[in-house]
Each structure stands twice: as C-alpha cells, then as structure tokens.
Amino acid sequence: MAATTPAQLNPAILSIRLLALLETIPDRSSKKKVHETRTTVRRLEAQLGDCPKKLAKSLKGLRKQAGKVRDIDVHLGILKEPLALGSRSGTAKPDGSENSLGKLRRFLKSERKSQSKGLRALVSSSAPLLKKKLPSVAQRASEHEHNARDANRLCARARKNFLQWTRNIPSDEARLHSLRINTKMLRYSLEPMEQFDEAAELASKFKVVQDAIGEWHDWATLAQLAERELKPATAKPIQRALQAGARREYRKALRAAQSVRTWMTKPVESKAATSKPVMSRPAMKKPAAHAPGSRSLRLVRKAG
C-alpha cells in the first residue's frame, strides 16, 4: 500500500477503499490487491472498535482468508532468494535440492490457487452485507473528532501497554507472535493521529517491531511447511537453511522489541498535539499465556 495520510485513514475513506478493492478481487486476486485488502480491513477493525456482530464477523473472515493468501505470497518470495544450502562459502545447491525446492514451490502455488478461490467465494458472499452496513458504521466512527488531550491519552496508553507486554521480552514463539499482533493494533490505532509528533514517532517504532517479528514468523512457518511436505533426505539442506533463517530472524525480532522498549523507558519531553485527528480506540488484546518450558516452533497462523 502506498504511503497514506491521516485523512486517508479516516474510517469512511477506508470503507470506500475496501469496497472498491472487493470489486477487483473476483477478477484478479493479485499480490498487491490481496495485501491492500488485508491491511485495509485491519485498519478498519482497529478504528471501528465495537461494531455490529455480523459486520465484525464478516470483516474478520475476510481478513483471515486474505491473510492465508498473503502468507503464501510471502513464502514464495522467500524461495525466490538464494538459500545457503551447501558449504558456508556459497549457495550452490547439492544434488536433489533443486527438485525439493521445485516441489515446495509447486505445493505453494497450488495452495495459493485454492486459497484464492476461497477468498473470491468469501468476497462474493460477504460483499452484500459490507456494502449495506459498512458505510454507515464507518461514517459514524468518522464523525468524532479527537483533540490534543485525546492524542496524548492514547499515546500514554500505547506506551503503558507496550511496556507491560515487554516487561520480560517473550522468549517463546507463540507469545512473541502475540506481541506482534498487539503491537500492530497499537500502530494502526495511532496512524490516524500521525500529525501529532509523539503519535507519529510511536507508530514508527511499533512498525519496526511489527516488521521484525513478522519477518521471523514468515521464515518459521515456511520452515515448518518444508519439514512437513519435504520428506526425502535430499530435502534436508533446504530444511536446515530455512530453520537457520528462522533462528536469525528470531534474534532480530528480540533485538527490535528490546530496542524499542529501551527507547521508550528513556526520559522524553512531552509533545503537545496541534492538529485535529479522527479515530476511535480499539480494545487491546493481552498476549496469550505461556506454558513454561515450551521452546519449540509451534506457531499460530499469522493474523492478517
């Protein structure tokens, strides 16, 4: 998605954008359109807060199905890059590894075709409800104007939540993934207020954390897929390369979360807001409880 201004993140504008995107999905579920659909729905969910149950269910289903297609697109993108399959000095493919890579790509392409079909069917079934209900709900959410006090209050709340969630940086994969989801919601709730310096800075920091954890999750889920789908011994170099990539991105994700927490705990000057934003606050979701001793790569599917 191209860079957006706070005005373009107004719920009414987002609803118009989503309905326009849904018109294109049945004909062409391109990578760009699928990604825009997923992020637009997520931004709407963050700003609408509580909305009619059927509408909320429809948006959630659409986001999750678009997320399945998007995950496959990301995995295919990873496999386009050279993987270190041989010695440490190069990326030459040992005998048999090319066939295994081809098998994995074919599996992902087949899955994308299936999931894209599911997305198109879901769009067709949910579009009537969205066209009927979403514009009025989004318009009501757009009518409330927040002042500088609202902006400062939301920034304080976002800081408090992030510091609480990272008091002990999650060392297990499931809780780290939950941190990403929650951080993403904080970012999306702050985006419409980016004309305020503090809100813009916080949203930028949260994006760093979100992207770093997301990169790890993409590699880790692809490594799991390779472990499940590629059985022959010739696939071991690919599996090891993907697992090594997942470990590398995992360390980066931990560092990103710690870096933002460290930045956040330093004394900062209070920044007054000077513009009129429009937004509503989402309910924050607490990270899932962690079962002691679990360190395996058991992951939940990335939420949209």
Secondary structure by P-SEA (a helix, b strand, c coil): ccccccccccaaaaaaaaaaaaaaccccccaaaaaaaaaaaaaaaaccccccaaaaaaaaaaaaaaaaaaaaaaaaaaaacccccccccccccccaaaaaaaaaaaaaaaaaaaaaaaaaaaaaaaaaaaacccaaaaaaaacccccaaaaaaaaaaaaaaaaaaaccccccaaaaaaaaaaaaaaaaaaccccccaaaaaaaaaaaaaaaaaaaaaaaaaaaaaaaaccccccaaaaaaaaaaaaaaaaaaaaaaaaaaaaaaaccccbbbbcbbbbbbbccccccccccccccccccccccc
